[in-house]
Amino acid sequence: MAGNYYAALATTLNFPDICGWIVDPTVVSKARYIAWFDRYVAHHYVHCIGPDHERTVFLSGTDCYALRCAFLHEGREEITEQQAH
């Protein structure tokens, strides 16, 4: 294993862009990214936790899009300054 984790992360963060474009190239990038992620991936990041089994979303399409923008455009993992909403 080469351990090229940054390249793996960059590729992974690009998948919703590529797949979303294949599904509907007429929609703008941000909207199709978020929609594709929420439809096909987000359910893996939703869990019921705690004694009340409260439904908790650990990663949404909007959050992933913000991470994509921060990482690919700025090389950062900090998303608080991203305007993904």
BAMAR-171743 format. One record per residue (C-alpha): z, x, y. Coordinates in steps of 0.2 Angstrom, whole numbers, m for minus. Layout:
% residues N
> Z | X | Y
...
//
This chain:
% residues 85
> 0 | 0 | 0
> m5 | 7 | 17
> 9 | m2 | 26
> m2 | m7 | 41
> 9 | m22 | 46
> 2 | m23 | 64
> m16 | m26 | 57
> m10 | m38 | 44
> 0 | m48 | 58
> m15 | m48 | 70
> m27 | m54 | 56
> m14 | m68 | 51
> m12 | m73 | 69
> m31 | m75 | 71
> m34 | m86 | 55
> m30 | m102 | 64
> m42 | m98 | 78
> m56 | m94 | 65
> m52 | m109 | 54
> m50 | m121 | 68
> m67 | m116 | 75
> m75 | m119 | 58
> m67 | m137 | 58
> m72 | m141 | 75
> m81 | m129 | 87
> m82 | m141 | 101
> m63 | m141 | 104
> m56 | m127 | 116
> m47 | m113 | 107
> m29 | m117 | 112
> m30 | m135 | 106
> m39 | m131 | 90
> m27 | m117 | 86
> m12 | m128 | 88
> m20 | m143 | 79
> m26 | m133 | 64
> m9 | m124 | 62
> 1 | m140 | 63
> m10 | m148 | 50
> m12 | m135 | 37
> 3 | m123 | 40
> 17 | m130 | 49
> 25 | m140 | 35
> 29 | m123 | 27
> 41 | m119 | 42
> 50 | m136 | 42
> 66 | m137 | 32
> 81 | m149 | 31
> 97 | m139 | 34
> 115 | m141 | 36
> 127 | m154 | 29
> 117 | m168 | 38
> 101 | m161 | 31
> 94 | m161 | 49
> 75 | m158 | 50
> 72 | m141 | 58
> 55 | m134 | 64
> 56 | m115 | 63
> 38 | m112 | 68
> 26 | m125 | 77
> 8 | m123 | 81
> 13 | m121 | 99
> 25 | m107 | 95
> 13 | m98 | 84
> m1 | m99 | 98
> 12 | m92 | 110
> 15 | m78 | 98
> m3 | m75 | 95
> m6 | m73 | 114
> 9 | m62 | 116
> 5 | m51 | 102
> m14 | m50 | 103
> m15 | m49 | 122
> 0 | m39 | 127
> 6 | m31 | 110
> 23 | m40 | 112
> 33 | m52 | 101
> 42 | m60 | 116
> 35 | m77 | 119
> 47 | m84 | 132
> 34 | m80 | 146
> 19 | m88 | 137
> 13 | m104 | 144
> 8 | m112 | 127
> 15 | m129 | 131
//
